[in-house]
Amino acid sequence: MKTILITGAGHTGVTGRFIKEYFSASPYHLLTPSSLELDLTDERAVSDYFSCHTIDYLVHCATYRANISKNDHLVDEILESNLRMFFNLARHSDKYDKMVYLGSGAEFDKSKDIVDIREDDFPRGIPKDKYGLGKYIMNHYCLKSENIYNFRLFGTLNPYERYTKNVVSNLCVKAIMHLPLNLKKDCRFSFVDIDDVCRLLMLVLEGEPTYHAYNVVMDEKYLLSDIAKMVGQYAPNSNVSFEFSGLNREYTASNRRIKDEFKITFKPIQKSIEQIYHYWLEHQDLISIDNIDGRWK
């Protein structure tokens, strides 16, 4: 039985937590240490972990975001923390067959429109924010590696996404709580359902991928106003409004590379929204509306 190490899969994880649950039904042995059990910013701790475990595949989902992460033991700086985690794992690439990590469209510098961007458009410019800069540096390393692969995400549809961070979860919670579906400014996005991320992970881990970086997005691009209207079907009396007129900077990507290679059909966004809505409908005890729009203030 092969072993997969999944980082960021603790009880406070989001993407890693879902991937852990998805792969729990697969014929793999899973290692899913929490950040308290394995501090990925600690070089010695990571080296000791590899000395004690045989690992075939590594799925790196852990990330540090200053407005989300609460763990005092992590390096308390977004760029240094994320780079230390990545390189502490990458330096052991001779001890596993493949590592897939979660990249970001922020690698292309979100201070400018990102429109139907292709993998070959990298590098387009140096990102101005620390999170994007970290992912930019990781991708440069990944492209020169032998067995490290970048799953570049733009917007993820996942029931576990925090409604104070993810705009789709935010809209679903507002509909459930009978709040106006208000947002800052409209914007066109590329999304992907977490189920599709997991299916593609399985294909990459078990196959021989041609490239080292893939945009993982569904076919269609959506305005936030389109998403809000879909969510509004569950709350017919909800009003959709934006604080500012016009469109924010676009954030979309081409998925031609990954579709051509893996022949995948992506889940329709309507099904993703339905899943997210019903998750929060069944978990209303987890909802607090006090700071529901704190990220967008």
N, C-alpha and C positions, 0 to 999 in steps of 0.2 A: 504494500500500500504506500503510495506516494504522500508526501507531507507538504502542506501549504502553510506558510506563515502569513497571516493577515494582520497588518498594523491598523490602528485606529478602529478596532472592532470591539472595544470595551462598551460598557453600558451607556456611556455618554457619546459614543461614536454615532455617525450618521451613515455615510456610504459604507464604511467598513463593517458596521453592524449588520446592514442589509446583506452585504456580500457573504458575511459569516453565516447568516441564516440560509442563504441560497445554497452555499456549498456544503452545508451540514447534511444535505440529502445526497451528496455525491460520494463516489468511492475514494475519498481522500481523508487523511488524518489532518486535522486542523490545529494549528497553534495560533492562539488569539490573545496574547498577553495584553493587559491594559497598560496604560501609561504609568500606572503605579507599580506594576510588576516588571516593566521594562522601559526605562527612560532612554528613548532613542537618541537623545542629545548627548548621552554619556558614552563615549567611545569604548571605554573598558567594559561597561555593562553589555554593550552590543557584541563585542568580541567574545565575552564569556558566554553569551547566549548561543552564539554560533558554535562554540566549542562543545556545548552541552547538547545540542540538537542537530539532527540530520534534516536538512531542508532541501526539497526539490524545487519548489516554486515560492516566490515571494510576491505578495500583492500589497503594495505600500499605499495606504489610504490616510495615514495619520498626517495631520497638518496642524500648524499653530496659527490661530487668528487672534489678535490681541483683544478683540471685542467679544470673543466666544470662549477661548480656552481659559480655564480656571486653575490649572495645575501649577502650584508654586515651584515644583521641582524642575520644571522645564526651563530652559534658557528663556528669559523673559524679553525676547526681542524677535519680531516676526521673521526677519531675513536670516539672522544667525540660527535661530531655532530650526527653521525649515531646511536650511542647507545642511546643518549638522545631522539632522535625522536622515536626510537623503544620502549623504556621503558616508555616514557610518554604516549604512546598509550596502551602498554601492561598492565600497572597498572590499567587501566579502563576496564579490561576484563569482569568484572561483569556487565558492561553496554551494552554489545553487545553479539549476539549469536556466531559469528565467526569472527576471523581476519585471513586473508591470507596476508602474506608479501612475497616480492620477495627476495629469498636467492641467493646464488651464488656458482658456483663450486669452487670459491676461498676459500671456507670453508675447502677444502681438502689440502690447501697449494700448490700454483702454483709454488713454487720453485722446485717441483719434478713433474715427469710425472703423469698425472691423466688419467688412462686408464680404460675405461668401468666401472667406479666407481659405486658402489651400495650404496643405502642409509644406509645399515647396516655397511658399511665400515667406517662410522663416529663414533668417531673421529680418523682420521688417523695420525694427527700431528697438532701442533699449527702453523697456518699460520704466515709467516714472515712479510707480508705486513699488513698495518693498515686496509685496506678495508676488506681483507679476515679475519683478526682477529675479526673485528666487526661482520661479518656475522657468524663466528664460535661461538661467545658468544651468539648471538641471537638464533642460532639453539639449543644450550644446553638448553636455557630457554624454547624454543618452545616445545622440546621433553617432558618436564615435565609439560607442561601446559594442561589445559582442553579444550581450544577452540582456540588455535593459531596454524596456519599451515604454513609451509614453502614450497613455490613453488621455487625450486632451479633451476635457469637458468644457462646455460653455454654460449650460443651464441643466440641472439635474432634476428630474421628477421622481421624488422619493417620499413615501409617507413619513419617514423619520426626519425629513428636513425640518429645521426649526422655523416656526411661522414668524419669528422675529428676524429671520435672515433670508428665507426663500420666498419670493414674491407669490408663487402659486399656492404654497401652503398658507401664506398670509391671507390671500383672497378667500381660500376655502374656510378658514377659521372665521373671518369676518362674516361670510354668508351664514355660517352655523350660528353665530352669536347675534345675527340680525343687525349687523353694523353696515354702514355705507361702504361700498367697494371703492374706496378712495386710494389713489396712488399719487406719487409726486409728478411723474412725467411719463408719457407713452414712449415705448422703445421697441424695436424689433430684435427678437432673440432667436437663437437656435437652442433647442432643448433635446434631451434624450431621457427615456425612462430607465430607471435603475435595473429593471429586469433585462433590458437589452444590453446594458453594460455587463451584467453577469454572464449572459449568453456569449458575448464576444470575448470576455475573459477566458471562458472555458475553451473557446476555439483557439485563442492565441497560446495559452499555456500548453495545450495538447498538440498544437500544430507547429508549423515552421513559418512564422510571419515573414513577409517580404521586406517590410519597412520597420523602422524603429519608432515612428511617431504616427499616430492616427487621430484625426478629428472624429470624435464619437458623438455624432448628432443625428437626429432624425432628418427626413427629407425636407419637410416644410419648415419655413420660418414664420414666426408668429409675433404680431404686435401684442403688447400687454393688454390693450383694449380688447383684442380678440379673446384672450384668455379670460378676462374679466366677464365677458359676455357668456362664455361657456360655463363659468362658475355661477353666474347669475341665474342660470336655468334651475339651479337647486334652491334659489331664494328669489322668486319672481318680483318681490317688492324692493329688492336692493337696487340702489342707484349707483351707477359707475361714474366716477368723476376723477379729474386730474387737477392737481394744484397749479401746474404750469402747462401752457399750451405748446403745441409743436412736438417734435420728436427728440429724444435724447440720442446719444451716439449709438449707432447700430452695433450689434454684437452677434454676428452670424458666421457660419462656416460651411464649407463644402464637405460632404461625406462621400464623395465619389471614390476616393482611395479605398476606404474600408468596405464600401458596398461592392466594388468591383472584385475585391479579393475574397470576401467572406459570404457574399450573396445573401445578406441578411435582410429580412423585412422588419421594419421598426414598428413598434406598438403605436397605434393611433393616439394622439394626445388626449382625445376625449376619454379614452379608457384610463389613461394615467390620472387625469383630473378626477374621474369618478372614484378611483382607488384612494387618492389622497383625501378627498372630501369625506368618504365613509370612514377612513381611519380616524380622522379628527372628530367625526360625529360620535364614534364609539369611545373616544378618549377625551371627552369634554372636561373631565376632572384635571387634565393636564394644562388646560387653557387658562391664562391670566391676561386680561385685556389691558392691564395697567400700562404696559410698555410695548404694546403690540406693534407700533410703528417706530420704535426707538432707533432702529438702524437708519431710517429714512428722514429723521428729524434734521 
